[in-house]
Amino acid sequence: MVSIGRTTIKYYRDKIKIHQTPYSLANVVESHGWYSLKPFNWDSADGILRSALCVNGKPTDILFSENNYVIDITSTSPITDTVRHTATRMLCLNDDLSDFHHYCNRHQEFKWIADQKLGRMLRSTNLWEDTVKVLCTTNINWSGTQSMISSLVTEFGEATPHGNHTFPSAKVIANTEQSVIKSKTSLGYRSEALCDLARSIDKGHVNIDSWDDSNYSTEEIRSQILALKGFGPYAAASILAITNRFDYLPVDSVFINHVANKYFKGNKPKHRIAEKVYAKWDRWKYLAYWFDKKH
């Protein structure tokens, strides 16, 4: 237990199972920039990832440790199956990337990925949060994305026992006037797309959690994403990757510049030509590009 002022906070702790070894929390957390977006807080020196979520309707701190892959939460009740499921999703503990690693072993320059069993990408507590974060990466630099997410969480999230804030739910956003969101955050024109999505979810017109369901085809989910206001092919590819569907490439200026500099001597190819660079990776194209860009 830890005392903060007059409040005593009880920690509950549990170990979580790992599907595939070796497993590195640091590699998963640092797979992309989510760890620098609220409510995430990553302590690389101590190997501790903090975030926040609602447990039984109450704002709760959640902490992951590299040591033995332990999960801690500040809560009035022990860790539930729902929390374990959320933790497993966030850290990609059940992801089987053996086929991707098989592809990597075919290419000498990618063998290091297979050797380290890389490919898991940090996820948020739910797909709604991930989808909003993707929306906030469109047509803006990374510092702008960080600013948008920070203001959204701080202004509309609920405070946890340790003073963190949860990511605001779709219901909270749906019940907030767009003008209020626009004035209190730096989302700008994206506030319209955000509110439209939140209201569609709240009214049951869009079942965003179904995108995590493997029973739906990639094409079905992609069509649903593209039907949303403010979500184009780049956003669709990024969201699909978060649901373990790596068939599509996130074609934007960063993608084109990378392909131009590495494969076309600085000359920018047409989109369809640029995408052919990763055609040999079949359903793993997104991951192949991701690591090719980083290496």
BAROBA-519559 format. One line per 4 residues: number of its first residue (from 1); their letters; for each residue x, y, z of C-alpha. Coordinates in steps of 0.1 Angstrom, whole numbers, plus 2048, in hexadecimal, padded with zeros to 3 digits. Layout:
<pts>
NUM) a) X/Y/Z | ...
</pts>
This chain:
<pts>
1) mvsi) 800/800/800 | 80A/824/7FA | 7FD/843/80B | 7F7/863/7F8
5) grtt) 7EB/87E/80F | 7CE/86E/823 | 7C7/855/808 | 7D5/832/80A
9) ikyy) 7D8/821/7E8 | 7DA/7FB/7E6 | 7ED/7EA/7CB | 7E3/7CA/7BB
13) rdki) 7FD/7B6/7A9 | 7FC/799/790 | 813/788/778 | 809/786/754
17) kihq) 810/76A/73C | 825/76E/71D | 81D/75B/6FD | 83F/75C/6EC
21) tpys) 862/761/6F8 | 87A/772/6F9 | 864/790/704 | 871/7B3/70B
25) lanv) 85A/7CD/71A | 871/7E8/70E | 870/7DC/6EA | 84A/7DC/6EA
29) vesh) 847/7FD/6FB | 860/80E/6E5 | 852/7FE/6C5 | 842/81F/6BC
33) gwys) 83A/841/6CC | 81B/837/6E0 | 82F/836/700 | 835/85B/6FE
37) lkpf) 80F/862/6FC | 7FA/866/71B | 7EF/854/72F | 80E/840/729
41) nwds) 82E/847/73D | 84D/833/735 | 86A/831/74D | 885/821/737
45) adgi) 89F/821/753 | 88A/80C/76A | 877/7F9/74F | 855/804/75C
49) lrsa) 837/80E/747 | 81A/821/757 | 7F8/829/749 | 7D4/82D/755
53) lcvn) 7B2/81D/74F | 790/81A/75F | 78A/7FA/774 | 766/7F5/77F
57) gkpt) 760/819/775 | 77C/827/78A | 79C/838/77D | 7B9/821/784
61) dilf) 7DE/821/780 | 7EE/804/76E | 813/7FC/76E | 827/7E2/75B
65) senn) 84A/7D7/767 | 865/7C7/751 | 86E/7B1/76E | 859/791/76C
69) yvid) 83F/7A5/757 | 82B/7AF/775 | 80B/7C4/774 | 802/7DB/791
73) itst) 7E2/7F0/794 | 7D5/808/7AE | 7B2/7FC/7B4 | 798/7F4/7CF
77) spit) 796/7D0/7C2 | 7AE/7B5/7B6 | 7B9/7B3/791 | 79C/7A5/77C
81) dtvr) 79C/790/75C | 793/7B0/74A | 7B2/7C2/756 | 7C7/7A4/74D
85) htat) 7B8/7A4/72A | 7BF/7C9/726 | 7E3/7C4/731 | 7E7/7A7/719
89) rmlc) 7DA/7BD/6FD | 7F0/7DB/705 | 810/7C7/707 | 807/7AF/6EA
93) lndd) 80E/791/700 | 7F9/778/6EB | 806/784/6C9 | 816/769/6B4
97) lsdf) 82E/778/69B | 840/758/692 | 835/75B/66E | 843/77F/66C
101) hhyc) 864/773/67B | 865/757/661 | 863/773/646 | 87E/786/658
105) nrhq) 895/768/657 | 893/768/631 | 8A5/789/630 | 8C7/78E/640
109) efkw) 8C0/7B3/647 | 8A1/7A9/65C | 8AE/78B/66F | 8B5/7A0/68E
113) iadq) 88F/7A5/691 | 889/780/692 | 8A6/77A/6AA | 897/793/6C3
117) klgr) 873/788/6BC | 869/7AC/6B5 | 849/7B8/6A5 | 831/7BE/6C2
121) mlrs) 824/7E2/6C3 | 818/7F3/6E3 | 7F3/7F8/6E4 | 7DD/80E/6FA
125) tnlw) 7C3/801/713 | 7A9/7FE/6F7 | 7A5/803/6D2 | 792/823/6D6
129) edtv) 7B0/833/6E6 | 7C7/825/6CB | 7B0/832/6B0 | 7AF/855/6BE
133) kvlc) 7D4/856/6C1 | 7D8/84B/69C | 7C0/868/693 | 7D7/87F/6A5
137) ttni) 7F5/874/691 | 7E6/87F/66F | 7F4/89E/65E | 809/8A9/67C
141) nwsg) 82B/8A5/68B | 831/890/6AA | 833/8AC/6C3 | 810/8B7/6B6
145) tqsm) 803/894/6BC | 811/894/6DF | 801/8B6/6E6 | 7DF/8AB/6DA
149) issl) 7DE/88B/6EE | 7EB/89C/70D | 7D0/8B6/70C | 7B5/89D/705
153) vtef) 7BF/886/722 | 7C5/8A3/73B | 7A5/8B5/733 | 78D/898/72F
157) geat) 79C/87A/740 | 796/870/765 | 7B1/874/77F | 7C0/854/78E
161) phgn) 7CC/84F/7B2 | 7EF/859/7A7 | 7E4/878/793 | 7E6/869/771
165) htfp) 7C7/86C/75A | 7B5/851/747 | 7AF/855/722 | 78B/864/71D
169) sakv) 771/84A/713 | 75D/84C/6F3 | 73E/854/708 | 750/872/719
173) iant) 75A/880/6F7 | 737/879/6E8 | 727/88C/704 | 73E/8AA/700
177) eqsv) 738/8C6/6E8 | 750/8C7/6CB | 756/8EC/6D1 | 761/8E4/6F4
181) iksk) 77A/8C9/6E9 | 788/8E0/6CE | 78C/8FD/6E7 | 79C/8E7/702
185) tslg) 7B3/8D2/6ED | 7CA/8D8/6CF | 7B7/8BF/6B8 | 7AB/8DA/6A1
189) yrse) 798/8CD/683 | 79C/8A9/691 | 784/8B0/6AD | 767/8AC/694
193) alcd) 774/889/68A | 779/880/6AF | 756/88A/6B9 | 747/879/69B
197) lars) 758/858/6A4 | 750/85B/6C9 | 72B/861/6C2 | 72A/844/6A8
201) idkg) 739/82D/6C3 | 722/83A/6DE | 703/835/6C9 | 70E/812/6BF
205) hvni) 713/81A/69A | 738/810/69C | 745/7F3/6B0 | 769/7FC/6B1
209) dswd) 773/7DF/6C8 | 769/7C6/6AD | 787/7D2/699 | 79C/7BE/6B2
213) dsny) 788/79F/6AA | 79A/787/693 | 779/77A/685 | 776/799/670
217) stee) 78A/79C/650 | 7A4/7B7/64B | 790/7C5/62E | 770/7C7/642
221) irsq) 781/7DB/65E | 794/7F1/646 | 774/7FA/634 | 764/804/656
225) ilal) 782/81A/65F | 783/82B/63D | 75E/833/641 | 765/848/660
229) kgfg) 769/86E/65C | 78E/878/65D | 79C/855/659 | 7AE/84E/638
233) pyaa) 7C5/832/62B | 7E2/83C/642 | 7CD/83B/661 | 7BC/81A/656
237) asil) 7DE/809/652 | 7EA/816/674 | 7CB/80A/686 | 7CB/7E9/674
241) aitn) 7EF/7E4/680 | 7E4/7EA/6A4 | 7CB/7CD/69F | 7E7/7B6/692
245) rfdy) 7DE/7BB/66E | 7FD/7C6/65B | 7F1/7C2/637 | 7F0/7E7/62F
249) lpvd) 80C/802/62F | 807/824/640 | 80E/838/621 | 815/85C/62A
253) svfi) 831/875/625 | 848/862/63D | 843/842/62B | 849/851/609
257) nhva) 868/863/614 | 876/843/624 | 871/82E/604 | 87E/84A/5EE
261) nkyf) 89E/84E/602 | 8A5/829/607 | 89A/81A/5E7 | 896/835/5CC
265) kgnk) 8B5/84B/5D2 | 8A0/867/5E0 | 887/868/5C4 | 863/865/5D0
269) pkhr) 851/849/5BF | 82B/847/5BA | 819/837/5D7 | 812/816/5C5
273) iaek) 836/813/5BB | 842/81B/5DF | 82A/801/5ED | 839/7E6/5D7
277) vyak) 85A/7E8/5EB | 849/7D4/607 | 832/7BD/5F1 | 848/79F/5F9
281) wdrw) 83E/7A1/61D | 81A/797/616 | 805/79C/636 | 823/7AA/649
285) kyla) 829/7C9/634 | 823/7E2/64F | 83B/7D2/667 | 856/7CE/64C
289) ywfd) 854/7F3/644 | 853/7FD/669 | 874/7EB/670 | 883/7F4/64F
293) kkh) 87E/819/658 | 88D/815/67B | 8AC/801/670
</pts>
